[in-house]
């Protein structure tokens, strides 16, 4: 069976600390916690937490990229339970303004250059 890549943006390995707050469909705060990214793209991230999240939750997060803290909003698209009480979540960015989009694009260029070394 062949695998079909659904992603529209390239992802780069990147470990970044983050703080997140999750909301349900009625915008009620459900949970919050700390985590880290495993990879980042212009369209979303793969994050690792010790807190289980539900698919389709809205997530507000503050992520450390280089020396800056950036706020993002996204939706959980997929999840996986891992060993050691950890969970991995794919998150698609939503409602991203141009400033964040440009900053993330520049960050991706830096990551791409580092992976080529």
Secondary structure, DSSP 8 states (H G I E B T S, - for coil): -------SS--EE---EEEEEEE-TT--EEEEEEEEEEEE-SSEEEEEESS---TT-EEEEEEEETTEEEEEEEEEEEEEE-STT-EEEEEEEES--HHHHHHHHHHHHHHHHHHH-
